[in-house]
Amino acid sequence: MNKTVMIGVLAASLTLANCASTGITPAIIQSAVTQVQQAAISACGFLPTAATVSGILATLIPGAAAVEQMVSQVAQQICAAVAPLKGRKLGAALAAPTVNGVAVHGRFVR
C-alpha cells in the first residue's frame, strides 16, 4: 500500500514539476491526496486509492484553481463516477469508473 501511495505521489509530482512557479510541492500534493480521500468519504462514503487521486490531480491544470478548490472538485468527480456502483452486489463484473481518463479504484466505507 505504501508503495502504491508513493508511486502515485511521485507520478503526480513529476507531472506537476513544470509548475514549480506555482509553489506546488510534493508535500502539498500529498496533503491534497489525503484531503480528497477524506472529502470523498464524507461526500459519498467511498475511499479512492492514493494513486487514483494522484492521477486525477495530475490531469488538472495547476494554478487554474487553488489546491482547496481542486480537492473539492476531485472529490465531487470521484463521487459522481462511483455513485452508480453504490449498493451493487459484490463480484458483479463492471468496468472501473473513470475521471478524466483515470480509472477510479477504492472501496466504499461506512
C-alpha positions as MATLAB code, in Angstrom:
seq = 'MNKTVMIGVLAASLTLANCASTGITPAIIQSAVTQVQQAAISACGFLPTAATVSGILATLIPGAAAVEQMVSQVAQQICAAVAPLKGRKLGAALAAPTVNGVAVHGRFVR';
ca = [
       0.000    0.000    0.000;
       2.746    2.473    0.932;
       4.493    1.655   -2.330;
       1.314    2.445   -4.259;
       0.909    5.721   -2.398;
       4.482    6.731   -3.114;
       4.190    5.811   -6.806;
       1.038    7.879   -7.113;
       2.555   10.858   -5.364;
       5.725   10.570   -7.437;
       3.723   10.422  -10.671;
       1.730   13.489   -9.706;
       4.783   15.417   -8.569;
       6.626   14.629  -11.797;
       3.622   15.717  -13.830;
       3.468   18.950  -11.875;
       7.225   19.534  -11.920;
       6.900   22.133  -14.664;
       4.688   24.168  -12.372;
       7.323   24.950   -9.759;
       6.482   28.634  -10.104;
       3.008   27.923   -8.692;
       4.520   26.738   -5.406;
       3.017   23.259   -5.637;
       5.330   20.838   -3.852;
       5.171   17.076   -3.261;
       4.094   17.817    0.317;
       1.156   19.880   -0.956;
       0.243   17.104   -3.378;
       0.328   14.506   -0.591;
      -1.830   16.741    1.560;
      -4.254   17.248   -1.328;
      -4.460   13.483   -1.898;
      -5.338   12.920    1.747;
      -7.867   15.753    1.705;
      -9.546   14.394   -1.437;
      -9.753   10.943    0.122;
     -11.374   12.373    3.266;
     -13.700   14.621    1.249;
     -14.843   11.665   -0.874;
     -15.509    9.591    2.256;
     -17.543   12.456    3.724;
     -19.396   13.127    0.482;
     -20.327    9.608   -0.577;
     -18.635    7.037    1.667;
     -16.059    5.996   -0.966;
     -12.301    5.846   -0.277;
     -10.361    6.232   -3.541;
      -6.789    4.944   -3.604;
      -3.972    7.477   -3.406;
      -2.859    6.502   -6.921;
      -6.350    7.258   -8.256;
      -6.445   10.669   -6.614;
      -2.888   11.493   -7.716;
      -3.706   10.529  -11.280;
      -6.782   12.753  -11.330;
      -4.961   15.674   -9.710;
      -2.239   15.350  -12.355;
      -4.859   15.898  -15.085;
      -5.832   19.272  -13.656;
      -4.056   22.439  -14.598;
      -2.133   23.684  -11.559;
      -2.672   27.350  -10.926;
      -6.124   27.295  -12.530;
      -7.626   26.868   -9.077;
      -6.366   26.828   -5.527;
      -5.465   23.433   -4.083;
      -8.523   23.645   -1.834;
     -10.774   24.058   -4.879;
      -9.052   21.149   -6.615;
      -9.620   18.957   -3.546;
     -13.360   19.617   -3.594;
     -13.581   19.265   -7.369;
     -11.754   15.929   -7.452;
     -13.809   14.525   -4.553;
     -17.028   15.502   -6.347;
     -15.834   13.949   -9.612;
     -14.904   10.703   -7.848;
     -18.264   10.552   -6.079;
     -20.128   11.168   -9.334;
     -18.139    8.399  -11.026;
     -18.755    5.796   -8.305;
     -22.363    6.710   -7.436;
     -23.857    4.094   -9.798;
     -21.784    1.401   -8.039;
     -23.081    2.041   -4.526;
     -25.379   -0.729   -3.402;
     -24.458   -3.129   -6.215;
     -23.658   -6.718   -5.381;
     -20.019   -7.535   -4.785;
     -18.402   -9.530   -7.545;
     -20.571   -8.089  -10.312;
     -18.449   -7.647  -13.429;
     -18.201   -3.907  -14.045;
     -15.705   -1.696  -15.765;
     -13.919    0.664  -13.404;
     -15.419    4.148  -13.406;
     -13.127    6.909  -14.661;
     -12.460   10.586  -14.031;
     -10.598   12.452  -16.770;
      -9.500    9.109  -18.195;
      -8.097    7.858  -14.863;
      -9.632    4.634  -13.550;
     -11.114    5.118  -10.075;
     -10.139    2.387   -7.621;
     -11.069    2.264   -3.968;
     -13.792    0.998   -1.703;
     -16.946    2.180   -0.037;
     -16.556    2.751    3.706;
     -19.096    3.253    6.462;
];
